Amino acid sequence: MTVLIAGCGDLGTEAGLRYAAAGHRVVGWRRSPGRLPEQLEGRAVDLTGTLPEVPADTDTVVIATAAGERTEAAYRAAYVSATANLLDALERDGVSPRRILFVSSTAVYGDFGGGPVDEHSPAEPGTPTGRILREAERLLLERSPAALVLRLSGIYGPGRTRLIDSVSSGRAVLPAEPQWTNRIHRDDAAAAIVHLTTAVEAPAPVYLGTDEEPSDLADVLRFLAAELRLPAPPAGPTSTTRGGDKRCSSALLRSTGFGFTYPTYREGYRAVLAGEGVRHP
């Protein structure tokens, strides 16, 4: 079986290594494939341009694109245009994968004022980029019966140390009011991609990929400061969190038998601080 990963960046590469370890051929499409590990067959591909022939035995497609910048044009190209172009290529080459998984974001839910969110919550994004992601989801779900969407919350892990850096540099500020945040370690996000496309016989159309404990941002910052043996950050004015104020649930994902290596931010950030999960080329 061939797995095609369209947009084979950090997350796609981690998923690809897991597919390869399970014995699958993995083809990774990205603009600069030179640094992909040898277990993956890299191809230099612009997903918005003319696409190469899709391997005839492609069983699984993972769309894990990323916008180069946070602009509407970049998001539309990376998500809507790239997805439509890939679907056109599958039709052109007569390839019908068993699964097509689109990596989306919980940003499609917007701000819920700290309320709970699951797959049945209305996906009504409050930002232009969130609306573009939602458009890409609809495009895929409407065009392909093999489609499923994995909405990931904030990804952290090796090389994704924004909060750690803010604490260690002294820039972090404790919000004056509770701000619910949601996150998932990169390795768990990659494992969820593989799990949903290989271990779940009849997946639902949408899953939330987030760890088991939504957390108040202030608690996370205090935890990181303690782990770094630094004073707790000072309190400051409340600012809007990047992912909106909500408490996301991964209950549906866990009901499929998926288990988290890092069920909360505590285990995950401790692993990051210890240098675990870092790939060496």
Phi, psi and omega in degrees: 000137176258135173251125177256123178250111181265111187094060189270069176272213184300308181293315179298323178294317179297318176295318180300320178297325179289320175298315181297321179296335178273002175099010182267149168284133183236124176249124181249122177260126175199166183295319183234089186275001189299333184262006176294144178296158187295341179290344181250139176272101183277141174231136177282109187221133168263112187293346177261001180255203178286122185269146177291172179296135178280131179307134186298332183263021180295118181261328185225136174238131175244122177259104185234051182286165177215138178284141181289338178206163184271064175238157180298320181296317180294319179294318181296319179294314186288327187252304184286306183296316181296319180294314179299319181296320179294318178297321176297320180294321177298316178294317180303319185265002178066033181257129181238089181296153176288326180221139170231110182255128178254124178276112180246203186217150174291357174298342179291349179268344182069207184259128180249017178059033180085003182280168181285150180223134171220192185295340181268354179290146180295128178268090182234084186299146180260001181235156178301319181292323176296321179293325178292319175301316180297322177298318179295320177302310182299318180304312182293313183295328180282328185269338186230124175289347180271002190279146165213154185241132175246109181268107183269141171278193185300121182272132173229172181144198180305125181080356180238075192239035184305311182291318178302315181296322181294324179287313184294332181272351182084008181274344185291144179227133177285125179299146180288336179235156179303137176227109181284133179231161183222142183207166176212137177292143180308319183294323177290324177298316178295319179296324179293322177301311181295317182300312184292332182266350183235328189254351182252117188292316181226080185293153172290164181289336184221137174227148170266129176253096181209154185287186191275359186218095168304146189220146174291130183306322180298322179296320180295316181295319177296319179299313181296320178299317179296318179295327179274359182058047178239158175297153176298144178300154178288158174283151181206185181294147180290136174234157181287132178286154184297326185263003184084157184271101182200165179240102185274145181245135175256024184301320181295316177300314181293333179292344178275359182101004180284136177237139182275135169288325180236084186292338176223171180297336183296307179296320184292312181290328175298321178294319178298314181295333178275357179080019181279151176081006180277126177276140176246121181294000000 
